[in-house]
Amino acid sequence: MRRPDDLRRPATAAALLLGAAFLAWGGTAALRRAEAQETVEFKTATLAPEGSTWMNVLTEMDQEVRAKTGGAAGFKFYPGGVTGDEKLVVKKLRIGQVQAAGLTNIGLAEIVPETRVLDIPYFYRSTEEADLVRAALAPRFEAALEKAGYACLGWSDAGGIYIFSTHPVRTLKSMRDRKVWVWEGDQLAECTYRNIGVTPIPLALPDVLTSLQTGMIDTVYISPIGAIALQWFTKVHYMTDWPIIDAVSALIVQKKALDRLAPGAQQTVRAICAAYCKKQLDAVRKENADSLRVLKEKGIELLPPDESARAEFEEIAQKVSREMAGTLYPPELLDEVKGILAQHRGAGSK
């Protein structure tokens, strides 16, 4: 006859197996729940004001990233320059206080200075030319960003940048009589104004509106949509209707932050962000065109440039481009850009 211990052994073994299976299932389920709940959220700084076209597109982008990654990734935005001017934002990126940023070329140049070859004032004759050069050089700049520890998630721009002023500015001479703002630390703009014969007043972007109000400055440069979003248009009367540059911008993220995601999720984030940066570019350019109409309705007079002054401004551009070669970008990179433009302009004249 079997002893009681023998009768209990199968039951005990079964209980242990069931218990182990339950623990394994429960542990795996708990891990899955934890993974599902954990979101790699990129704290993202931008100067774009809340409610602007830039921010509206970025908000849509975040929603799609969260949906398509099953909540594995997302962006938490700090708009309107609340994290500081772009130089400060780059410092915060380096120490990890923020993990991503939407930067103009002022901020990008703190990481990869040679990107400034894209915004030499009066150097490019059309948006088409600027787009062509940017597309040709983007892989080079993206590789440099990767080497510095960042991934470029997409390129955009702020549209054409124009001179806004309290008095008409159509010639080099009329600009020399003005109190001109320059973005603090912008070597390229400083070099341009120095060659024009202007001593600009350097200020951080958030300080510009107050300085216009007090009369400390009376001439600024910005896109039409930016002039409205930042309310600068309320303190000026004229816009010189000839873009200085098409202002480049990009969305970048720390590589080590992006690498916290599984490879598949990283690819999803990159694809979504690139698509929305293109959507943002298209939306901003359209709104810039619409903003010109709004500015005229608000009483801003659009001044056509003095045709005789165009050649003078373009001569300044050539001089500045040479002076900055070796400081912001290598001379051979400038030669490459000139080659792209020469080929494009030659093809256009046929």
Secondary structure as UniProt FT lines:
FT   HELIX           4..37
FT   STRAND          40..46
FT   TURN            50..51
FT   HELIX           53..68
FT   TURN            69..71
FT   STRAND          73..78
FT   TURN            80..83
FT   HELIX           86..95
FT   STRAND          100..104
FT   HELIX           105..108
FT   TURN            109..111
FT   HELIX           113..119
FT   TURN            121..123
FT   HELIX           127..147
FT   TURN            148..149
FT   STRAND          150..165
FT   HELIX           172..176
FT   STRAND          180..183
FT   TURN            184..185
FT   HELIX           187..196
FT   STRAND          201..203
FT   HELIX           205..207
FT   HELIX           208..214
FT   STRAND          219..222
FT   HELIX           224..229
FT   TURN            230..231
FT   HELIX           232..235
FT   STRAND          238..254
FT   HELIX           255..258
FT   TURN            259..260
FT   HELIX           263..297
FT   TURN            298..299
FT   STRAND          301..303
FT   HELIX           307..324
FT   TURN            326..328
FT   HELIX           331..348
//
